[in-house]
Amino acid sequence: MLTLKLLRDDPEYVIRKLAVKHFDARSIVEKIIVLDDHRKALQTHSDALLSEQKKAAAAIGALMKAGKKEEAETAKQEVASLKARSNELLEMADNNNAKLQELLYLLPNIPCDLVPEGKGAEDNVVVKMGGPEVNLPEDALPHWELARKYDIIDFDLGVKITGAGFPVYKGKGAKLQRALINYFLDYNTAAGYKEVEPPVLVNAASGFGTGQLPDKEGQMYHATVDNFYLVPTAEVPVTNIFRDVILGADQFPQKLTAYTPCFRREAGSYGKDVRGLNRLHQFDKVEIVRVEKPENSYAALDEMVAHVEGLVNELGLKYRILRLCGGDLSFTSAITYDFELWSAAQGRWLEISSVSNFECYQANRLKLRYKDENGKTQLAHTLNGSSLALPRVVAALLEDNQKDGYIEIPEVLRPYTGFDRID
């Protein structure tokens, strides 16, 4: 959430920067300033009434001692009238502040200066490519055909049990899932990330804290009786560990990693782009989250990008790293780097990770602060990244490692799978 100070100090800057995300903020910003002016006026009026109320209340005792009962009664009536007026002002202030908060939630984060101009995915900038070239046999199959051939993922059974986008992993397919989760977690903890196991249901306050609500409400599964939401990513519960927390200056960096299943209602398009594991409603993902001082957050972002790149390199997969343009940047992000794997069998790139810096946007929503060296309270910066999302990693692993009659398991995973091939 953008700070009121930023909106008051330079509203035109906010409007101009949000236009990079193709978001027209002028009307909302102007309404916020009007409501903030009203908030200040109500506060001033309320303070004046409280002062009058205290003076009138203090006079009652003196009047009673002086035997001026009628005047004391008049003073009591005046105090009662001031209290009633104060209560009216408090109610007006509460309503005003609720409207102000609603409008603040509607403004996305400001993109940083490194974010390129652009309308959509076609305008994202490739900043690096790596990994080996993929040479497939002539009869190479896409992963959904490989899954059927080797009986490791059953998409039809998932439709029967739940619906499309909920596959059933079987045999070596299930073991490969578990192996990847454990490998990703071990890789992250070896780099200094503390493992946590959070709930996969969160309350609305958690959704608002990280910015999924109200922006992505339609894409989240909602348990309406208890008003809980199934997590779309571990970012939500893990980052909310720090909600309403004030960290000491010596408590940085905070580095956490977690595995959770993730749930997303997004339907997307039809056809090959969503076939098989390309887009699911339930999938497994390992996440990394960092909380940093503002002056260190961009160095931390570079570290996280390098960390994920190292992970992809160890898997021996062809990849590219993109810096997202303004039009493709998420609601909450100030800057995002996407990792994509090359699927030679499908002839397309598959997104498997997003690494983002949110600067103080989430921290302002979360009231996540720290005491600097001078004892002054400041907003922290939050960052997160997929490390990694499993479905498209599995798709690329199956497709790019298919041989004549079997699928080869990358060497780094064999201690976790207990086998070196799927046949």
LONU-210524 format. One record per residue (C-alpha): residue in one letter; residue number from 1; x, y, z. Coordinates in nm, 3 decimals, always signed. Example, Ala and Ser with C-alpha at 12.3 -4.5 7.8 and 13.67 -1.06 7.14 Angstrom:
BEGIN
{"A", 1, {+1.230, -0.450, +0.780}}
{"S", 2, {+1.367, -0.106, +0.714}}
# end
This chain:
BEGIN
{"M", 1, {+0.000, +0.000, +0.000}}
{"L", 2, {+0.135, +0.341, -0.092}}
{"T", 3, {+0.195, +0.578, +0.198}}
{"L", 4, {-0.018, +0.886, +0.247}}
{"K", 5, {+0.301, +1.089, +0.276}}
{"L", 6, {+0.407, +0.991, -0.075}}
{"L", 7, {+0.062, +1.066, -0.214}}
{"R", 8, {+0.049, +1.406, -0.041}}
{"D", 9, {+0.406, +1.509, -0.119}}
{"D", 10, {+0.401, +1.431, -0.492}}
{"P", 11, {+0.067, +1.306, -0.631}}
{"E", 12, {+0.173, +1.376, -0.991}}
{"Y", 13, {+0.477, +1.149, -0.947}}
{"V", 14, {+0.250, +0.866, -0.827}}
{"I", 15, {+0.011, +0.916, -1.119}}
{"R", 16, {+0.298, +0.925, -1.370}}
{"K", 17, {+0.471, +0.615, -1.232}}
{"L", 18, {+0.152, +0.408, -1.211}}
{"A", 19, {+0.089, +0.490, -1.576}}
{"V", 20, {+0.391, +0.265, -1.647}}
{"K", 21, {+0.166, -0.018, -1.522}}
{"H", 22, {-0.109, +0.117, -1.749}}
{"F", 23, {-0.306, +0.213, -1.438}}
{"D", 24, {-0.491, +0.547, -1.443}}
{"A", 25, {-0.457, +0.659, -1.082}}
{"R", 26, {-0.563, +1.024, -1.106}}
{"S", 27, {-0.925, +0.987, -0.994}}
{"I", 28, {-0.834, +0.764, -0.698}}
{"V", 29, {-0.543, +0.984, -0.591}}
{"E", 30, {-0.760, +1.296, -0.599}}
{"K", 31, {-1.031, +1.125, -0.391}}
{"I", 32, {-0.770, +1.008, -0.139}}
{"I", 33, {-0.639, +1.363, -0.095}}
{"V", 34, {-0.993, +1.497, -0.041}}
{"L", 35, {-1.065, +1.227, +0.218}}
{"D", 36, {-0.732, +1.291, +0.389}}
{"D", 37, {-0.812, +1.662, +0.409}}
{"H", 38, {-1.147, +1.571, +0.562}}
{"R", 39, {-0.972, +1.338, +0.808}}
{"K", 40, {-0.746, +1.620, +0.923}}
{"A", 41, {-1.038, +1.862, +0.958}}
{"L", 42, {-1.239, +1.611, +1.161}}
{"Q", 43, {-0.937, +1.547, +1.385}}
{"T", 44, {-0.888, +1.921, +1.443}}
{"H", 45, {-1.257, +1.968, +1.526}}
{"S", 46, {-1.255, +1.663, +1.753}}
{"D", 47, {-0.950, +1.789, +1.942}}
{"A", 48, {-1.114, +2.129, +1.994}}
{"L", 49, {-1.433, +1.969, +2.128}}
{"L", 50, {-1.232, +1.750, +2.364}}
{"S", 51, {-1.054, +2.057, +2.498}}
{"E", 52, {-1.389, +2.237, +2.554}}
{"Q", 53, {-1.526, +1.924, +2.719}}
{"K", 54, {-1.236, +1.908, +2.966}}
{"K", 55, {-1.274, +2.276, +3.054}}
{"A", 56, {-1.650, +2.243, +3.107}}
{"A", 57, {-1.607, +1.928, +3.317}}
{"A", 58, {-1.345, +2.099, +3.535}}
{"A", 59, {-1.581, +2.395, +3.592}}
{"I", 60, {-1.861, +2.174, +3.727}}
{"G", 61, {-1.677, +2.092, +4.049}}
{"A", 62, {-1.592, +2.456, +4.117}}
{"L", 63, {-1.951, +2.564, +4.056}}
{"M", 64, {-2.087, +2.297, +4.293}}
{"K", 65, {-1.844, +2.404, +4.566}}
{"A", 66, {-1.956, +2.763, +4.520}}
{"G", 67, {-2.319, +2.655, +4.559}}
{"K", 68, {-2.406, +2.750, +4.204}}
{"K", 69, {-2.615, +2.443, +4.134}}
{"E", 70, {-2.811, +2.586, +3.840}}
{"E", 71, {-2.495, +2.694, +3.665}}
{"A", 72, {-2.342, +2.351, +3.742}}
{"E", 73, {-2.641, +2.179, +3.586}}
{"T", 74, {-2.607, +2.398, +3.279}}
{"A", 75, {-2.238, +2.303, +3.260}}
{"K", 76, {-2.331, +1.934, +3.286}}
{"Q", 77, {-2.573, +1.970, +2.998}}
{"E", 78, {-2.300, +2.144, +2.798}}
{"V", 79, {-2.060, +1.854, +2.870}}
{"A", 80, {-2.325, +1.602, +2.762}}
{"S", 81, {-2.385, +1.798, +2.442}}
{"L", 82, {-2.009, +1.812, +2.371}}
{"K", 83, {-1.980, +1.436, +2.432}}
{"A", 84, {-2.263, +1.367, +2.190}}
{"R", 85, {-2.103, +1.590, +1.929}}
{"S", 86, {-1.766, +1.418, +1.986}}
{"N", 87, {-1.927, +1.079, +1.934}}
{"E", 88, {-2.082, +1.202, +1.608}}
{"L", 89, {-1.741, +1.324, +1.493}}
{"L", 90, {-1.579, +0.991, +1.586}}
{"E", 91, {-1.837, +0.805, +1.380}}
{"M", 92, {-1.783, +1.042, +1.088}}
{"A", 93, {-1.405, +0.994, +1.122}}
{"D", 94, {-1.440, +0.616, +1.127}}
{"N", 95, {-1.652, +0.621, +0.810}}
{"N", 96, {-1.412, +0.862, +0.642}}
{"N", 97, {-1.108, +0.653, +0.735}}
{"A", 98, {-1.274, +0.332, +0.613}}
{"K", 99, {-1.336, +0.493, +0.271}}
{"L", 100, {-0.979, +0.624, +0.268}}
{"Q", 101, {-0.841, +0.279, +0.342}}
{"E", 102, {-1.054, +0.120, +0.069}}
{"L", 103, {-0.916, +0.363, -0.186}}
{"L", 104, {-0.557, +0.312, -0.073}}
{"Y", 105, {-0.601, -0.063, -0.127}}
{"L", 106, {-0.700, +0.004, -0.489}}
{"L", 107, {-0.367, +0.161, -0.584}}
{"P", 108, {-0.096, -0.078, -0.708}}
{"N", 109, {+0.268, -0.049, -0.617}}
{"I", 110, {+0.489, +0.198, -0.802}}
{"P", 111, {+0.734, +0.031, -1.044}}
{"C", 112, {+1.099, +0.110, -0.985}}
{"D", 113, {+1.305, +0.293, -1.246}}
{"L", 114, {+1.457, -0.033, -1.376}}
{"V", 115, {+1.118, -0.151, -1.503}}
{"P", 116, {+1.097, -0.115, -1.883}}
{"E", 117, {+0.800, +0.037, -2.062}}
{"G", 118, {+0.564, -0.209, -2.226}}
{"K", 119, {+0.208, -0.333, -2.252}}
{"G", 120, {+0.243, -0.708, -2.200}}
{"A", 121, {+0.457, -1.022, -2.205}}
{"E", 122, {+0.585, -0.946, -2.555}}
{"D", 123, {+0.760, -0.636, -2.418}}
{"N", 124, {+0.947, -0.812, -2.135}}
{"V", 125, {+1.326, -0.785, -2.159}}
{"V", 126, {+1.546, -1.095, -2.174}}
{"V", 127, {+1.841, -1.021, -1.944}}
{"K", 128, {+2.012, -1.361, -1.954}}
{"M", 129, {+1.995, -1.707, -2.109}}
{"G", 130, {+2.167, -2.023, -1.994}}
{"G", 131, {+2.165, -2.400, -1.969}}
{"P", 132, {+2.242, -2.667, -2.226}}
{"E", 133, {+2.086, -2.698, -2.568}}
{"V", 134, {+1.813, -2.962, -2.584}}
{"N", 135, {+1.841, -3.238, -2.844}}
{"L", 136, {+1.533, -3.459, -2.851}}
{"P", 137, {+1.468, -3.785, -3.037}}
{"E", 138, {+1.259, -3.756, -3.352}}
{"D", 139, {+0.957, -3.913, -3.184}}
{"A", 140, {+0.973, -3.680, -2.882}}
{"L", 141, {+0.649, -3.643, -2.687}}
{"P", 142, {+0.504, -3.358, -2.478}}
{"H", 143, {+0.492, -3.428, -2.106}}
{"W", 144, {+0.121, -3.516, -2.094}}
{"E", 145, {+0.187, -3.799, -2.340}}
{"L", 146, {+0.497, -3.907, -2.148}}
{"A", 147, {+0.291, -3.908, -1.827}}
{"R", 148, {+0.041, -4.144, -1.986}}
{"K", 149, {+0.310, -4.361, -2.148}}
{"Y", 150, {+0.497, -4.421, -1.822}}
{"D", 151, {+0.187, -4.405, -1.597}}
{"I", 152, {+0.328, -4.137, -1.365}}
{"I", 153, {+0.060, -3.863, -1.381}}
{"D", 154, {-0.311, -3.927, -1.435}}
{"F", 155, {-0.497, -3.618, -1.551}}
{"D", 156, {-0.825, -3.800, -1.620}}
{"L", 157, {-0.833, -3.946, -1.269}}
{"G", 158, {-0.786, -3.596, -1.128}}
{"V", 159, {-1.086, -3.478, -1.330}}
{"K", 160, {-1.291, -3.764, -1.188}}
{"I", 161, {-1.194, -3.690, -0.827}}
{"T", 162, {-1.208, -3.310, -0.842}}
{"G", 163, {-1.197, -3.148, -1.186}}
{"A", 164, {-0.958, -3.020, -1.450}}
{"G", 165, {-0.634, -2.882, -1.311}}
{"F", 166, {-0.604, -3.133, -1.025}}
{"P", 167, {-0.377, -3.415, -1.147}}
{"V", 168, {-0.298, -3.737, -0.960}}
{"Y", 169, {+0.073, -3.822, -0.939}}
{"K", 170, {+0.150, -4.193, -0.933}}
{"G", 171, {+0.447, -4.420, -0.866}}
{"K", 172, {+0.772, -4.258, -0.978}}
{"G", 173, {+0.578, -3.943, -1.067}}
{"A", 174, {+0.477, -3.902, -0.702}}
{"K", 175, {+0.832, -3.977, -0.585}}
{"L", 176, {+0.969, -3.719, -0.828}}
{"Q", 177, {+0.736, -3.456, -0.677}}
{"R", 178, {+0.852, -3.538, -0.325}}
{"A", 179, {+1.216, -3.545, -0.437}}
{"L", 180, {+1.193, -3.199, -0.596}}
{"I", 181, {+1.029, -3.049, -0.287}}
{"N", 182, {+1.297, -3.189, -0.056}}
{"Y", 183, {+1.578, -3.091, -0.292}}
{"F", 184, {+1.450, -2.733, -0.326}}
{"L", 185, {+1.413, -2.697, +0.051}}
{"D", 186, {+1.760, -2.838, +0.117}}
{"Y", 187, {+1.910, -2.606, -0.146}}
{"N", 188, {+1.741, -2.306, +0.017}}
{"T", 189, {+1.829, -2.393, +0.376}}
{"A", 190, {+2.192, -2.450, +0.272}}
{"A", 191, {+2.188, -2.087, +0.153}}
{"G", 192, {+2.076, -1.962, +0.494}}
{"Y", 193, {+1.697, -1.964, +0.456}}
{"K", 194, {+1.512, -2.089, +0.764}}
{"E", 195, {+1.249, -2.350, +0.683}}
{"V", 196, {+0.896, -2.295, +0.812}}
{"E", 197, {+0.577, -2.493, +0.759}}
{"P", 198, {+0.286, -2.246, +0.751}}
{"P", 199, {-0.090, -2.305, +0.731}}
{"V", 200, {-0.242, -2.335, +0.384}}
{"L", 201, {-0.557, -2.150, +0.494}}
{"V", 202, {-0.528, -1.781, +0.578}}
{"N", 203, {-0.765, -1.517, +0.708}}
{"A", 204, {-0.866, -1.206, +0.516}}
{"A", 205, {-0.620, -0.988, +0.707}}
{"S", 206, {-0.335, -1.199, +0.570}}
{"G", 207, {-0.470, -1.165, +0.215}}
{"F", 208, {-0.490, -0.787, +0.251}}
{"G", 209, {-0.145, -0.778, +0.412}}
{"T", 210, {+0.036, -0.913, +0.107}}
{"G", 211, {-0.196, -0.759, -0.151}}
{"Q", 212, {-0.387, -1.061, -0.284}}
{"L", 213, {-0.700, -0.896, -0.148}}
{"P", 214, {-0.889, -0.720, -0.285}}
{"D", 215, {-0.698, -0.739, -0.617}}
{"K", 216, {-0.697, -1.119, -0.667}}
{"E", 217, {-1.006, -1.219, -0.468}}
{"G", 218, {-1.172, -1.381, -0.770}}
{"Q", 219, {-0.871, -1.605, -0.824}}
{"M", 220, {-0.859, -1.739, -0.468}}
{"Y", 221, {-1.054, -2.033, -0.329}}
{"H", 222, {-1.268, -1.905, -0.044}}
{"A", 223, {-1.395, -2.116, +0.247}}
{"T", 224, {-1.694, -1.893, +0.316}}
{"V", 225, {-1.821, -2.042, +0.644}}
{"D", 226, {-1.498, -1.954, +0.827}}
{"N", 227, {-1.396, -1.674, +0.590}}
{"F", 228, {-1.061, -1.840, +0.519}}
{"Y", 229, {-0.874, -1.844, +0.187}}
{"L", 230, {-0.665, -2.127, +0.045}}
{"V", 231, {-0.318, -1.991, -0.020}}
{"P", 232, {-0.233, -1.907, -0.383}}
{"T", 233, {+0.135, -1.907, -0.280}}
{"A", 234, {+0.340, -1.956, +0.037}}
{"E", 235, {+0.428, -1.588, +0.009}}
{"V", 236, {+0.100, -1.506, +0.184}}
{"P", 237, {+0.134, -1.699, +0.513}}
{"V", 238, {+0.514, -1.665, +0.533}}
{"T", 239, {+0.524, -1.288, +0.481}}
{"N", 240, {+0.235, -1.248, +0.728}}
{"I", 241, {+0.457, -1.396, +0.998}}
{"F", 242, {+0.588, -1.039, +1.018}}
{"R", 243, {+0.249, -0.863, +1.027}}
{"D", 244, {+0.237, -0.603, +1.310}}
{"V", 245, {+0.601, -0.675, +1.394}}
{"I", 246, {+0.870, -0.420, +1.477}}
{"L", 247, {+1.216, -0.563, +1.412}}
{"G", 248, {+1.538, -0.442, +1.568}}
{"A", 249, {+1.807, -0.293, +1.346}}
{"D", 250, {+2.020, -0.600, +1.417}}
{"Q", 251, {+1.751, -0.851, +1.307}}
{"F", 252, {+1.822, -0.831, +0.934}}
{"P", 253, {+1.808, -1.003, +0.699}}
{"Q", 254, {+1.508, -1.226, +0.766}}
{"K", 255, {+1.529, -1.524, +0.525}}
{"L", 256, {+1.257, -1.790, +0.523}}
{"T", 257, {+1.166, -2.078, +0.293}}
{"A", 258, {+0.853, -2.292, +0.288}}
{"Y", 259, {+0.678, -2.561, +0.088}}
{"T", 260, {+0.302, -2.548, +0.043}}
{"P", 261, {+0.045, -2.672, -0.202}}
{"C", 262, {-0.096, -2.368, -0.385}}
{"F", 263, {-0.452, -2.312, -0.504}}
{"R", 264, {-0.562, -2.080, -0.784}}
{"R", 265, {-0.901, -2.055, -0.953}}
{"E", 266, {-0.762, -1.881, -1.263}}
{"A", 267, {-0.907, -2.049, -1.569}}
{"G", 268, {-0.691, -1.890, -1.837}}
{"S", 269, {-0.718, -1.986, -2.201}}
{"Y", 270, {-0.776, -2.316, -2.376}}
{"G", 271, {-0.551, -2.532, -2.591}}
{"K", 272, {-0.191, -2.643, -2.567}}
{"D", 273, {-0.090, -2.352, -2.339}}
{"V", 274, {-0.289, -2.502, -2.052}}
{"R", 275, {-0.258, -2.873, -2.133}}
{"G", 276, {-0.111, -3.114, -1.883}}
{"L", 277, {+0.097, -2.938, -1.617}}
{"N", 278, {+0.112, -2.606, -1.799}}
{"R", 279, {-0.159, -2.453, -1.580}}
{"L", 280, {-0.313, -2.612, -1.270}}
{"H", 281, {-0.558, -2.514, -0.999}}
{"Q", 282, {-0.358, -2.703, -0.734}}
{"F", 283, {+0.018, -2.734, -0.749}}
{"D", 284, {+0.324, -2.762, -0.525}}
{"K", 285, {+0.572, -2.481, -0.479}}
{"V", 286, {+0.869, -2.395, -0.261}}
{"E", 287, {+0.904, -2.026, -0.180}}
{"I", 288, {+1.178, -1.797, -0.048}}
{"V", 289, {+1.089, -1.477, +0.141}}
{"R", 290, {+1.318, -1.203, +0.266}}
{"V", 291, {+1.268, -0.895, +0.484}}
{"E", 292, {+1.539, -0.632, +0.440}}
{"K", 293, {+1.631, -0.278, +0.529}}
{"P", 294, {+1.547, -0.049, +0.235}}
{"E", 295, {+1.910, +0.024, +0.154}}
{"N", 296, {+1.985, -0.348, +0.117}}
{"S", 297, {+1.678, -0.475, -0.068}}
{"Y", 298, {+1.809, -0.444, -0.424}}
{"A", 299, {+2.132, -0.625, -0.339}}
{"A", 300, {+1.910, -0.893, -0.180}}
{"L", 301, {+1.703, -0.908, -0.500}}
{"D", 302, {+2.018, -0.975, -0.703}}
{"E", 303, {+2.116, -1.249, -0.457}}
{"M", 304, {+1.776, -1.413, -0.491}}
{"V", 305, {+1.792, -1.408, -0.870}}
{"A", 306, {+2.139, -1.565, -0.858}}
{"H", 307, {+2.012, -1.821, -0.606}}
{"V", 308, {+1.726, -1.935, -0.832}}
{"E", 309, {+1.957, -1.936, -1.134}}
{"G", 310, {+2.195, -2.168, -0.949}}
{"L", 311, {+1.907, -2.401, -0.873}}
{"V", 312, {+1.799, -2.418, -1.238}}
{"N", 313, {+2.158, -2.474, -1.348}}
{"E", 314, {+2.193, -2.768, -1.111}}
{"L", 315, {+1.888, -2.927, -1.273}}
{"G", 316, {+2.063, -2.897, -1.609}}
{"L", 317, {+1.777, -2.717, -1.784}}
{"K", 318, {+1.780, -2.450, -2.053}}
{"Y", 319, {+1.645, -2.122, -1.916}}
{"R", 320, {+1.609, -1.751, -1.965}}
{"I", 321, {+1.561, -1.464, -1.719}}
{"L", 322, {+1.320, -1.180, -1.802}}
{"R", 323, {+1.277, -0.839, -1.647}}
{"L", 324, {+0.903, -0.774, -1.664}}
{"C", 325, {+0.778, -0.458, -1.830}}
{"G", 326, {+0.528, -0.225, -1.663}}
{"G", 327, {+0.226, -0.376, -1.835}}
{"D", 328, {+0.315, -0.729, -1.719}}
{"L", 329, {+0.413, -0.638, -1.364}}
{"S", 330, {+0.191, -0.762, -1.081}}
{"F", 331, {-0.026, -0.531, -0.870}}
{"T", 332, {+0.207, -0.545, -0.568}}
{"S", 333, {+0.551, -0.565, -0.729}}
{"A", 334, {+0.802, -0.284, -0.778}}
{"I", 335, {+1.017, -0.505, -0.999}}
{"T", 336, {+1.003, -0.872, -1.103}}
{"Y", 337, {+1.239, -1.115, -1.274}}
{"D", 338, {+1.074, -1.420, -1.429}}
{"F", 339, {+1.255, -1.747, -1.495}}
{"E", 340, {+1.140, -1.959, -1.787}}
{"L", 341, {+1.244, -2.308, -1.895}}
{"W", 342, {+1.258, -2.417, -2.256}}
{"S", 343, {+1.022, -2.700, -2.347}}
{"A", 344, {+1.167, -2.841, -2.668}}
{"A", 345, {+0.879, -3.087, -2.706}}
{"Q", 346, {+0.623, -2.805, -2.695}}
{"G", 347, {+0.848, -2.549, -2.861}}
{"R", 348, {+0.775, -2.282, -2.600}}
{"W", 349, {+0.902, -2.123, -2.282}}
{"L", 350, {+0.744, -2.219, -1.948}}
{"E", 351, {+0.747, -1.979, -1.652}}
{"I", 352, {+0.873, -2.151, -1.335}}
{"S", 353, {+0.970, -1.866, -1.102}}
{"S", 354, {+0.905, -1.501, -1.026}}
{"V", 355, {+1.149, -1.312, -0.803}}
{"S", 356, {+1.015, -0.975, -0.686}}
{"N", 357, {+1.096, -0.677, -0.470}}
{"F", 358, {+0.787, -0.510, -0.321}}
{"E", 359, {+0.989, -0.237, -0.149}}
{"C", 360, {+0.772, -0.100, +0.137}}
{"Y", 361, {+0.435, -0.165, -0.034}}
{"Q", 362, {+0.353, -0.488, +0.152}}
{"A", 363, {+0.524, -0.367, +0.469}}
{"N", 364, {+0.291, -0.065, +0.486}}
{"R", 365, {-0.011, -0.296, +0.461}}
{"L", 366, {+0.140, -0.536, +0.715}}
{"K", 367, {+0.263, -0.263, +0.951}}
{"L", 368, {+0.601, -0.435, +0.928}}
{"R", 369, {+0.854, -0.193, +1.069}}
{"Y", 370, {+1.195, -0.176, +1.229}}
{"K", 371, {+1.387, +0.056, +1.458}}
{"D", 372, {+1.683, +0.214, +1.285}}
{"E", 373, {+2.013, +0.296, +1.454}}
{"N", 374, {+1.864, +0.624, +1.578}}
{"G", 375, {+1.560, +0.453, +1.726}}
{"K", 376, {+1.328, +0.588, +1.457}}
{"T", 377, {+1.055, +0.356, +1.325}}
{"Q", 378, {+1.083, +0.281, +0.952}}
{"L", 379, {+0.902, +0.055, +0.704}}
{"A", 380, {+1.097, -0.254, +0.599}}
{"H", 381, {+1.120, -0.396, +0.246}}
{"T", 382, {+0.983, -0.739, +0.152}}
{"L", 383, {+1.092, -0.971, -0.130}}
{"N", 384, {+0.992, -1.317, -0.243}}
{"G", 385, {+1.055, -1.572, -0.513}}
{"S", 386, {+0.952, -1.916, -0.635}}
{"S", 387, {+1.227, -2.162, -0.561}}
{"L", 388, {+1.067, -2.338, -0.744}}
{"A", 389, {+0.712, -2.400, -0.869}}
{"L", 390, {+0.696, -2.772, -0.953}}
{"P", 391, {+0.449, -2.830, -1.240}}
{"R", 392, {+0.640, -2.671, -1.527}}
{"V", 393, {+0.974, -2.785, -1.382}}
{"V", 394, {+0.840, -3.140, -1.400}}
{"A", 395, {+0.710, -3.076, -1.753}}
{"A", 396, {+1.052, -2.956, -1.870}}
{"L", 397, {+1.235, -3.234, -1.685}}
{"L", 398, {+1.021, -3.503, -1.848}}
{"E", 399, {+1.031, -3.353, -2.196}}
{"D", 400, {+1.394, -3.244, -2.215}}
{"N", 401, {+1.533, -3.563, -2.060}}
{"Q", 402, {+1.338, -3.815, -2.266}}
{"K", 403, {+1.555, -4.079, -2.428}}
{"D", 404, {+1.486, -4.388, -2.637}}
{"G", 405, {+1.245, -4.577, -2.410}}
{"Y", 406, {+1.303, -4.395, -2.081}}
{"I", 407, {+1.330, -4.057, -1.906}}
{"E", 408, {+1.664, -3.977, -1.744}}
{"I", 409, {+1.661, -3.823, -1.396}}
{"P", 410, {+1.911, -3.537, -1.341}}
{"E", 411, {+2.202, -3.652, -1.131}}
{"V", 412, {+2.140, -3.395, -0.857}}
{"L", 413, {+1.794, -3.546, -0.791}}
{"R", 414, {+1.896, -3.912, -0.775}}
{"P", 415, {+1.981, -3.913, -0.402}}
{"Y", 416, {+1.623, -3.787, -0.347}}
{"T", 417, {+1.437, -4.008, -0.595}}
{"G", 418, {+1.629, -4.330, -0.534}}
{"F", 419, {+1.619, -4.403, -0.909}}
{"D", 420, {+1.798, -4.265, -1.214}}
{"R", 421, {+1.533, -4.322, -1.479}}
{"I", 422, {+1.161, -4.355, -1.541}}
{"D", 423, {+1.077, -4.643, -1.776}}
# end
